[in-house]
Amino acid sequence: MDTLFTPAVLIVCAGGAFALGYLIIHQMALRTLMLIGSAFYVAYYATAAPTPLWGAIYTTLAMMVTNLIGMAALAARRMRLSLPRAHVDIYDRFDVLTPGDFRLVMGRAERLTLDAAHTITTEGQPNTHLYYVISGRITVVKRGIRFSLPEGLFVGEVAYLLDTDASATTRVEKGAEVIRWDLRTLRRTARRNPRFKLAIDAMVSRDLAGKVAQAVSVQSVPVTSPAAD
């Protein structure tokens, strides 16, 4: 065994583990390979010279401990225990996010039940908030056409993504439960925190994709098969 793991072999194994790690995008796999590579480096520093290279060993061990702390934090972000209690009941609607990222986004949100019917966006006017309607009827007026939307949707997401005025007037009924984000705070936080931006954009983009998939033009006519002779 001693002849197998010579210093030359150890340094090659360490370099190989790091090289593989740099090729992997998955955070946990990358950190695991970095940890393995660091262990090989420690073994190399301990055997490459007649006297162990204690400075290099201690430095590498410190890096391994730091890596382990990062791995623990990464694992904690993926555990449901990190979900905010106030919003744990709706997490399954946003399972595109890890529990940690969900907690990050909801940390900037306000959850409330409306005590009166409320117009939350006005067509052609700037939006002040991004809304998610947990429950309650949504009525929309867009270009003179009135229609209803089901609960469980974002309102104002297009104006948020494109930084434009509201594309429709949206009203929610009394007793509706909503989550809202102040747009100035949302954009400021997104600029400062790339992880936050990725999380909120993932939530909104998934909502938009669902709306597009279910959209039907008001002028559409059902397609029928040709009549048989």
N, C-alpha and C positions, 0 to 999 in steps of 0.2 A: 504493500500500500504506500509506503514511504517513497519507493522508487517510482510509483505511478504519478503521485502528486508532487512532482519536482517544482521548484520555483518557476521554471519556464512554462510548465503546464498550467500552474495556478494563474499566472499573469494572462495566459491565453484564454483561460476559462472566464476570468474576470472581464477582460475586454469583450469576449463574445457575448456574455450576459448583458453588458451595457449596450453593445451594438444592437442586439435583439430588442432591448427595451426601447431604443430610439426609433425602431421601426414600427412600434405598436402604439396605437392611439388610445386604447383602453387604459384608463388611469390606474386601476388596481393592478392589471397585468404588468404595466410599465414599472410601477413602484416595486412589485414583487421581484422583477428581474434586476432592478437596481439594488435591491436588498441582497439578492444572491451574488451579484457581481461584487458588492462591497465585502461580503463574507470571504470571497476568494482573494480580494485585495488584502484583507487582514491576514489571511493565511500566508500570502506571499511576503508581506512585510515581516512576518514572524520567522520566516525560514530563508529568505533570500540572502541574508548576511549572517556572519557568525554571531552577531548580537542583534536581537530583535529591534526593528526600527520603531521604537515606542511612540515617537511623535506622530508618525504616519498612522500607526495603529490607533492611537487615541483619537486623532482627527477623523479617521474613517468610522470608528465606532460612534462618535458624536453625530456624524452624518446619518448613520444607520438608525440611531435613536430618533433623529428628526424625521426621517422617512417613516418610521413606525408611527409616530404621532400623526403625520399626514395621512397614513393609511387608516388609522383609527377614526380620524375626522371624516374621511371619505366614506367609511363604512357607516358612521353615525348618520350622515346625510341621507343614506338610503334606507334607514330604518323608520318604520311608521311611528316609533316612539318620539321622533323629532317633530311630528305634525303639531301645529298650533291647536290647542283645545277648542278655540272659538270657531275653527273652520274644519275640524276633522271630519264632520259629516258630509262635506262636499268634495273631499280630496279625490274620490273615485271619478269625479267629473274631469279632473285635470291630471290623470295618471300618466300623461306624457312627461310630467315633471317628477323628479325624485322628491321624497318628503322634505329634504333640506331646501331644495330650490322653491318648493311650494311655500314653505315657511318664510323664505326670504321675500317672495312676492307679496304674500299676505301681510307681512310686517308693515307694508306701506298702504294697506287698504283699510277702509272703514265699512263695517257691515251694519245695516240698519233696516228697519221695517217702516215703510212710509205710512204716515197717519192721514194722508190725503192723496188723491190722484195728483200726479206730478209729471210735468213735461221735462224730460231729461236732455233732449237735444232739440234744436230748432233749425230747420233747413236754412242753409245759407248763413248761419250765425256761428261764431267760434264756439267750440266745446270747451268747457272748463273741467269736465271729468270724463273718465272712462268708466262705464258701468258693466256689471255682470248681473243679470236678473236671475236670482235663485228660484223665485216663485212669483207668480202673478202674471196677469194678461198684459201683453204689449201691443199697443196700437201704433201703426206707422202711417204717416202721410208723406208720400214722395212724388213730386211733380204732379200734384193734384190727385193722385191715386191713393186710396185708403185700403190698408190691409192689416191683418193681425199676424203676430209671430208667437210661437210657443215660448214658454219659459226656458231657462237654461241656456241663454245666449248672451253674448257681449253686445253692447250698444255703444256706438261711437268709436269702434275699432278702426274703421277706415280713416276717419279724421285723425286718429292718433298715429297710425302708421305713415300717412302721407302728409301730416301736419297741414291739414286743410280745414275749411269750415265744414259743419255738419251737412251730410248729403240728404238728410230727411228729418222730419219732425217726429219725435218718438215720445209717447206718453205711456206711463204705467199706472195701473189702477191702485186705489187705496188698499193698504194691507200687503202690497207687494214687498218682498224681501230682496234687497239688492246689496251688492258689494260695489264700492266705488273707489277710484283712485284719482287724486288730484293730478291733472295732466302736467302741471309745471313740476311738481315733485317727482312724478313718474319719469319725465324726460330727463330731469336733472340726475336722478338716481341711475337711469340707464346709461347716461354719458359717463358717470363715474365708476360704475360697476358692470363690467362686461357680462358677468355671470347673471346678474339681475336682468340685463337686457335680453340675453338669450332665453331666459325663463319666461318673461312676459311675452316676448315675441312668439315663442312656441305655443303658449296658451291662445293668443289671439289668432295666429296663423291656422291652428287646428280648427278654431271656431269658424273662420272664414272658409276653410275648405269644406266644412260640413254644410255651410249655407249654400255654397256654390253647387255642391252635389245634390242638394234638395231643391234648388231653384227651378221654377217653371215659368216661362214667359206668359204674361196675361193674354197674349195673342196666339198662344200655341193651340193647335187643333189636334186631338188624338188621331194617331195614325191607324187606319183600318186596313185590313187585308182586302185585296180585290175580290169582288163577288164572284162566286163560281158560276160558270155557264149553265 
